[in-house]
Amino acid sequence: MTHDTRDDMTQGAAGPEPLGPFADLAANRRSDDPRRPGTAGVLPTVLTMRFLAAFLYRVSARAGSSVPVLGSVLKQVNHAITGADIAWSARIGPGLVLWHPTGVVIGSGVVIGRDARVQQGITLGAARSRTGQDGDPVLGDDVYVGAGARVLGPVRIGDRARIGANAVVLTDVPDDASAVGVPARIIP
C-alpha cells in the first residue's frame, strides 16, 4: 500500500467497488506446492477450503454492497461451510490467502491490502474502549498474520509486516517489521 497516513491506507485497499469472486485465484495458485501430488492445475486450487473461504467472502462483499441483508446471509454461509467469519463490509485487496480458514475472524471495519496471507484462528477487529480509542486495524500489502494472532483496535500494520503466532497486537507495526508476544513487541 505504501501510504504515509492511516487515512491514506483506508482509502486504498479494495477501493469503492468490491472485487470479483476470483480476485484471489492467482495468489492461491501460487501458494500451492508443486511437489505435492494432486495440486497441479486450477481445479485442485478451486476445491480447497482456503480458496472457497476467500471466494465466498468476495461474493458476500459484492452482494452486500447492493443488498446488505444478502451480504450478511452469504457471510453466514461462508462461516458455516469454511469456519471463516469475514464481515462482508471488510475491505480486502486482491490476493488473499487463508491457509486454514477455520477460526478466522475479520471485522466489518477492517482494511487489508494486497496479497495478505492469514493462518487459522486469527482475529482482526475493533477494540471498544471507554477512552474513545475505538477503531479497526488497517493492514498494508504483503502482510502475514500467524496462527492464533489478535490484531485489535485502530492500529496500522505496515507493508510486508509479519505478525507472529499467538501475538496480541495493540500498537502500530512499521513496514518490514515483525510483531511477536503478548502484548506484541516489535522486532525490526
N, C-alpha and C positions, 0 to 999 in steps of 0.2 A: 504494500500500500504506500509506503514511503510518504507519509504525511507528517507535517510538523505539529499539528494540534489534534486534540481529541475531536473537535468539531469537524475537521477535515476528514478524519477517519470515518466518522459516522455518515458522511456524505457519499462515500465511495463504494463499499463492498459489493453489494448486489445491484446497486442502482435503484431507480424508482420502479422498474418493472421486474417481477420475479423471473428468474432464469427458467429455461425449458427443462423438462424432466431428464434429459440426457446430458446435462451440463457437467456431470461428474464421471461419465463413462470413461473418458480417456485417462483420467487420473487413476481410476480403479483398475483399468487395464495395465497401466504402468506398475501398479503395486503387486500384480500377480508375479509369482516366482516362476520363471520359465522352466526351472529344473524340476518343479513338482508335476507329477503326472496329472493330466486332465485339466490343466489351466490354460492351455493354448486356445486362442480364439475368443471371440466376443461372447458367445453363448455361456461358457463357464463363468465369465465375469458377471453377466447379467443375472445369473442364477444364484449369486452369493447374497447373503443377508446384508453385507456391508453396502452393496450397490442398491439393493431393494430399499433399505432404510433411507438412503440419500434420494433415490428416485421418488419414493412416497412423500418425502419432505418437499421436494420440488413441485410435485402435483398438488399437495395441500397448500403451498405458498401461492401457486398460480390461482387455484380455486378460491382461496381465502381473500385474495386481493379484490375479487369481484363479489363473492358471496361468503362473508366471514363465517357463518354457521357451517357451510360446506367445508371450509378450510379446517375448522375445529373437528368435524366428524372425520375427515381424512387423517388428521393428526392422531386421533384416537385409533384409527385402523392401523396406522403405522406402529403405534405403541403396542397394540395387541399382537401384531404379526412379528415385529422385529425386536420389541423391547426398547426401542428408542423413543424418547419423549421430546420431540423437537417442535417448538411452537411454530405455527405456520407464518407468523409475523416476524420471526427472526430473519435477519438479513445475512445470508451466507453466500460468499463468492463461489465461482466455479472451482471444481477440482476437489471437492470434499471427499475424504476417505474416512469412513467409520470402520476401523479394523474389526471390532466386535461391538455391534451397536447395542447390545443388552445393557441397560442401565444408564445409557447416555441421556442426560437432561440438558436441554438448551432452551433458555427462557425467551420470552417474547421480545424483549428489547435488545437482545444480544446482536452484535455485528461481528462477522467473521470475514476476513479477507480471502484471497485466492489460495488454493492448494493446502488447505488445513488437513492435518492428519490427527485423528482423535481415537484414543483407546477406549475400552469399556469402563463403565461405572463412573463417568465424569459428570460434574455439574458446572454449567456456565450460567450464571444468573444474577439477579438483583440481590442486594443486601439491604433490607429495610431497617433503618435505624431511627432513633429518636433525635439524632443530631442533624437530620436533613441531608445526609450523605447518600441518599437513595440513588440508584442507577444501575446500569448493566455493564458488563465487560465489553470492550472492543478489542478484538484480536486482529493483528496485522496479517500480512501474507506469509505463507510457508511456515505456519506455526504448528508445533507438535504439542499435544496435550496427553500426558501419560495416564495410565490406568488409575482410576480412583481419585484423580485430582479434582480440586474445587477451585474455581476462579469466581470470586464473589464481589459484587459491588461495582462502582464506577471506576474500574481500573483499565489501563491501556496495556496491552501485551504487544510488544514491538514485532516488527518483521523478523522472521527466522528465529524467533524465541522458542525455547524449549521449556515445558513445564514438566517436572519430574513426577513419577508415580506417587500418588497419595499426598502431593503438595497441597497446601491451602494458601492460595494467592489472594492477598488483600491489598497489595500495593502494585504500582506500575512496574512492568518489566521492560527494560530497554531493548532495542534491536540487538539481535545476535547474542543475547544473554540466556542463561538458564535460571530457573527458579526451583528450589528443592526445599523440602522440610515443612514443618508445621510450627508456627507460621512460616511461610516460604521466605528463604533468604536468596539474594541474587548472587549468582556466580557468573562473572563476566566471561 
